[in-house]
Amino acid sequence: MKTSEHESAAQFLLAARNRGTPGSRIPEDYRPATAADGLAIQARVGELLGWPVGGWKCSVPTGPRPAPLAPIFAPTIQRTSPCAVKGTGPSARIEPEIAFVLGRDLPKRATPYSDHEVNDAVQEARFVLELMGSRYTEPSSVTFAELVADGISNQGLFVGPVLVDPWHRTLEAFPLTVHAGSDVFATKDGKHPDGHPVRPLYWLANHLAAQNNPLRAGMIVTTGSYCGVLDVPLDTPLKFTYGDLGALAVTLTRAP
């Protein structure tokens, strides 16, 4: 694609973000055809927003999904309840996840970082909720390149408590229970899509370093939902219990 087509696509997605409600797909004349196109548009949207990157979402690459990453912009990261979300209707779309906070930079260098070196760079793990909000009305019908261009449907992140001693806990799978008020809203057999939540971080650290766009101290990286997307009620105290690892409590409210 030409740079002008990337610009048109980025402006289209920026308008959808500013509007605050989802809409149609990127017009075919400048719709991204490859993951590289999607990443270029994604980066341009970030430039147009002018927001610093506070973290990333990612997963382990596969053939159909060769670049599964997107920035999480610092102004969209929330740490206190109530947590405001954009959208319409009585519910919000979230994904219960475990994220990692970097304690030091992982800059570009001649050799890749080992798994052990990435672990050592992690300051702490946190229980988080990814706040979902596609700019497309029907995100399931768009291509992977279009998803990447739109930041893989990220709206933001709610950061919960520290997960104590993550390297000696079972993080691959555990029961996940969601309470809404005093009622059990959902019970799930939680399972990380990439086997362990740190695996995508190993890939991301080296991918971004090679691009000279490295992970920095203080950034938070979230790596996939334990139960897919959940539609949870607004204005209701919610509690997400991650097996015997700990819990996250929050009330989600509709942003004005």
VENLIN-V826107 format. One record per residue. OMEGA is omega in degrees with one decimal (NA if undefined). NEAR is the number of other ideal C-beta (glycine too) atoms within 10 Angstrom. D_LAST is the distance of its C-alpha to the last C-alpha in Angstrom with 1 decimal. Layout:
omega | near | d_last
OMEGA | NEAR | D_LAST
OMEGA | NEAR | D_LAST
//
This chain:
omega | near | d_last
176.8 | 18 | 37.0
177.9 | 8 | 37.2
179.9 | 9 | 34.9
178.4 | 9 | 33.8
174.3 | 18 | 32.7
-179.1 | 22 | 30.6
-179.8 | 15 | 29.0
179.2 | 17 | 28.2
179.9 | 28 | 26.7
178.4 | 23 | 24.6
178.2 | 15 | 23.3
-179.7 | 21 | 22.5
176.5 | 22 | 20.5
178.4 | 17 | 18.7
178.2 | 11 | 17.7
176.9 | 20 | 16.3
-178.7 | 16 | 14.2
178.7 | 9 | 12.9
177.1 | 10 | 12.4
177.2 | 12 | 10.2
-179.2 | 11 | 12.5
180.0 | 17 | 16.1
-174.4 | 14 | 19.2
173.9 | 11 | 22.9
172.3 | 17 | 25.1
180.0 | 26 | 26.2
-171.8 | 10 | 28.9
-177.6 | 6 | 32.4
179.5 | 8 | 33.8
176.7 | 19 | 31.9
-179.3 | 21 | 30.8
-178.6 | 26 | 31.8
-176.7 | 12 | 35.1
176.2 | 15 | 35.5
178.4 | 22 | 33.8
175.0 | 14 | 34.8
-179.9 | 20 | 33.1
179.5 | 28 | 29.9
178.8 | 20 | 30.1
178.3 | 21 | 30.8
177.7 | 30 | 27.7
-179.4 | 25 | 25.6
-179.9 | 15 | 27.0
175.8 | 19 | 26.4
177.9 | 26 | 22.7
177.8 | 18 | 22.6
-178.7 | 10 | 24.7
177.4 | 15 | 22.5
-178.6 | 16 | 19.3
-178.4 | 8 | 21.5
174.6 | 15 | 20.0
177.2 | 11 | 22.6
178.9 | 15 | 23.4
-179.2 | 19 | 22.9
-178.1 | 27 | 24.5
164.8 | 23 | 25.5
-178.4 | 25 | 25.6
171.8 | 24 | 29.0
179.5 | 20 | 31.7
-178.8 | 17 | 35.5
172.3 | 16 | 36.5
177.8 | 10 | 38.4
-179.9 | 5 | 40.2
-177.4 | 9 | 37.5
-171.1 | 15 | 34.7
-178.0 | 14 | 36.4
-173.9 | 17 | 33.5
-179.3 | 23 | 30.8
177.4 | 22 | 28.7
177.5 | 23 | 25.4
169.5 | 22 | 23.8
-172.4 | 26 | 20.8
-173.7 | 21 | 19.3
-179.1 | 15 | 19.2
-178.9 | 12 | 15.7
178.8 | 21 | 14.5
-176.7 | 17 | 16.9
-175.3 | 18 | 15.7
-179.0 | 11 | 18.4
178.5 | 8 | 17.1
4.0 | 15 | 15.7
-178.0 | 14 | 13.2
-176.2 | 21 | 12.0
177.5 | 15 | 8.4
177.8 | 24 | 8.9
176.8 | 16 | 7.9
178.5 | 17 | 9.6
177.2 | 9 | 10.5
-172.4 | 9 | 12.8
-175.6 | 10 | 13.7
176.9 | 16 | 14.7
178.8 | 24 | 14.1
-177.8 | 18 | 17.0
173.2 | 26 | 18.6
177.4 | 21 | 22.1
-173.5 | 25 | 24.1
170.8 | 23 | 26.0
-175.6 | 26 | 28.2
-177.2 | 26 | 27.7
178.8 | 29 | 30.0
-178.3 | 17 | 29.5
177.3 | 22 | 32.1
177.0 | 12 | 34.3
180.0 | 13 | 36.0
172.9 | 13 | 36.0
-172.5 | 21 | 37.7
177.8 | 13 | 38.9
176.2 | 12 | 41.0
-173.4 | 11 | 44.6
-177.2 | 4 | 47.7
179.1 | 7 | 47.5
173.3 | 14 | 44.7
174.9 | 19 | 43.2
176.4 | 11 | 44.6
-179.1 | 13 | 42.6
179.4 | 9 | 44.0
177.5 | 13 | 42.9
176.5 | 21 | 39.3
-178.0 | 15 | 39.4
179.8 | 11 | 40.7
-179.3 | 18 | 37.8
178.1 | 18 | 35.3
-178.4 | 14 | 34.3
171.9 | 15 | 32.6
-178.0 | 23 | 31.0
166.1 | 23 | 27.7
-178.1 | 22 | 26.1
167.6 | 27 | 22.9
170.2 | 28 | 20.4
178.0 | 25 | 19.6
-173.4 | 25 | 16.1
179.2 | 21 | 17.0
-179.6 | 22 | 15.4
172.3 | 21 | 18.0
177.7 | 27 | 17.7
177.1 | 19 | 20.4
-179.5 | 13 | 20.2
-176.4 | 10 | 23.4
-179.9 | 17 | 23.7
-176.5 | 7 | 26.8
-176.8 | 9 | 28.7
-179.4 | 20 | 28.4
177.7 | 17 | 30.9
178.8 | 18 | 30.7
177.8 | 23 | 30.7
176.9 | 23 | 27.6
179.4 | 22 | 25.9
179.5 | 25 | 27.0
-177.7 | 30 | 25.8
178.1 | 29 | 22.3
179.4 | 25 | 22.5
171.8 | 21 | 23.5
179.8 | 21 | 20.1
171.6 | 22 | 18.7
-178.7 | 22 | 15.0
-176.1 | 23 | 15.8
169.1 | 27 | 17.8
-175.2 | 23 | 17.7
180.0 | 22 | 21.0
-172.6 | 22 | 22.9
174.8 | 13 | 26.4
171.3 | 14 | 29.5
-173.8 | 21 | 31.8
172.4 | 11 | 35.2
-173.4 | 9 | 38.2
-175.0 | 18 | 36.7
178.8 | 9 | 39.9
178.9 | 7 | 41.9
177.8 | 17 | 39.6
-176.4 | 10 | 39.4
-178.2 | 21 | 36.2
-176.2 | 14 | 37.3
178.2 | 14 | 36.6
175.6 | 18 | 35.8
179.3 | 13 | 34.4
-179.3 | 21 | 30.6
178.4 | 16 | 29.3
172.9 | 20 | 25.8
171.7 | 17 | 25.4
-169.7 | 14 | 22.6
179.9 | 10 | 23.3
-175.8 | 6 | 27.1
171.9 | 8 | 27.5
-177.9 | 9 | 28.4
-178.3 | 16 | 25.8
170.8 | 15 | 27.7
-175.8 | 12 | 30.8
168.6 | 16 | 31.6
-174.9 | 10 | 34.6
178.7 | 22 | 32.7
-179.3 | 14 | 34.4
-175.4 | 21 | 33.4
179.2 | 15 | 33.8
176.1 | 18 | 35.9
177.9 | 14 | 38.0
-173.9 | 15 | 36.7
-179.8 | 23 | 33.4
-175.9 | 21 | 35.3
177.8 | 19 | 37.1
178.7 | 27 | 34.4
177.9 | 27 | 34.0
179.2 | 20 | 37.7
-175.5 | 18 | 37.3
-178.0 | 24 | 34.2
-179.0 | 25 | 35.9
178.1 | 20 | 38.9
-178.1 | 19 | 37.1
177.5 | 21 | 34.9
179.8 | 18 | 37.9
178.1 | 12 | 39.9
-175.9 | 10 | 37.4
177.1 | 8 | 37.5
-162.8 | 14 | 33.8
168.3 | 19 | 34.3
-178.9 | 27 | 32.3
176.5 | 16 | 31.9
-179.1 | 12 | 32.1
177.0 | 14 | 28.7
178.1 | 22 | 27.3
-176.8 | 23 | 26.3
177.5 | 23 | 27.5
-161.6 | 26 | 26.4
173.3 | 27 | 28.9
-176.3 | 22 | 28.1
176.2 | 23 | 27.1
-179.1 | 24 | 29.6
-178.4 | 18 | 28.7
-177.6 | 10 | 26.8
173.9 | 13 | 23.2
170.9 | 21 | 22.0
-173.9 | 12 | 19.4
-175.7 | 21 | 18.4
173.9 | 15 | 16.7
173.0 | 17 | 13.3
-179.7 | 10 | 13.5
176.6 | 16 | 17.2
-179.2 | 15 | 19.2
175.0 | 23 | 20.5
179.3 | 14 | 23.7
-178.8 | 27 | 25.2
-176.9 | 20 | 28.9
-178.6 | 22 | 30.7
177.7 | 16 | 34.2
-178.0 | 9 | 36.0
-176.2 | 19 | 34.2
-174.7 | 18 | 31.4
178.4 | 14 | 27.9
178.4 | 22 | 24.2
-179.3 | 14 | 22.0
167.3 | 20 | 18.2
178.9 | 13 | 15.5
179.1 | 24 | 12.6
-179.7 | 15 | 9.2
177.4 | 16 | 6.4
179.7 | 12 | 3.8
NA | 5 | 0.0
//
